[in-house]
């Protein structure tokens, strides 16, 4: 039988592998998306999944400072999506005039 720590580390590694695979799929969606809004949403999902991956890696490694990096990355990811969405809105408003 496995002990609790071995099961925990296997679960965390499996979660990290799953997140990595879904990040790759979202990256493909960002590259192949037919509309620019699809690409923005895919970039937002990639940012969120990377935040989760860093959090899982902080649990695997056992280092608390990685949680601070998650928070910083979350703010940067949020601001980048807002800037991209703002540029799309301004581009559409400029095309209508």
SVG drawing of the C-alpha trace seen along z (x, -y; Angstrom):
<svg xmlns="http://www.w3.org/2000/svg" viewBox="-19 -59 30 61">
<polyline fill="none" stroke="black" stroke-width="0.4" points="0.0,0.0 1.0,-3.6 1.3,-6.1 -0.4,-9.4 2.6,-11.4 3.3,-9.2 -0.3,-9.5 -0.2,-13.3 2.9,-13.7 1.6,-11.4 -1.7,-13.4 0.2,-16.7 2.5,-15.5 -0.5,-14.2 -2.2,-17.5 0.9,-19.3 1.0,-17.1 -2.7,-17.6 -2.3,-21.4 0.7,-21.3 -1.2,-19.4 -4.2,-21.7 -1.9,-24.7 -0.6,-23.3 -4.1,-22.8 -5.0,-26.4 -1.9,-27.5 -3.0,-25.8 -6.4,-27.5 -4.7,-30.8 -2.7,-30.2 -5.6,-28.8 -8.5,-30.8 -10.6,-32.2 -11.3,-35.5 -9.2,-37.8 -11.5,-37.5 -10.9,-33.7 -7.2,-34.5 -7.7,-36.9 -9.8,-34.3 -7.2,-31.6 -4.5,-33.9 -6.5,-34.6 -7.0,-30.8 -3.3,-30.1 -2.5,-32.8 -4.9,-31.2 -3.6,-27.7 0.0,-28.9 -1.0,-30.4 -2.5,-27.1 0.6,-25.3 2.9,-27.5 0.7,-26.9 0.9,-23.2 4.6,-23.3 4.9,-25.3 3.1,-22.5 5.4,-19.9 8.6,-21.8 7.3,-23.0 8.4,-26.6 6.1,-29.3 7.6,-32.2 6.1,-30.7 2.6,-31.8 3.8,-35.4 5.0,-34.8 1.5,-33.4 -0.1,-36.7 2.3,-38.8 1.7,-36.7 -2.1,-37.0 -1.9,-40.8 0.3,-40.9 -2.0,-38.4 -5.1,-40.4 -3.5,-43.7 -2.4,-42.1 -5.9,-40.8 -7.4,-44.2 -4.9,-46.0 -5.5,-43.6 -9.3,-43.9 -9.0,-47.7 -6.9,-47.7 -9.5,-45.6 -12.3,-48.0 -10.3,-51.0 -9.5,-49.3 -13.2,-48.6 -14.3,-52.1 -11.6,-53.5 -12.9,-51.3 -16.5,-52.4 -15.6,-56.1"/>
</svg>
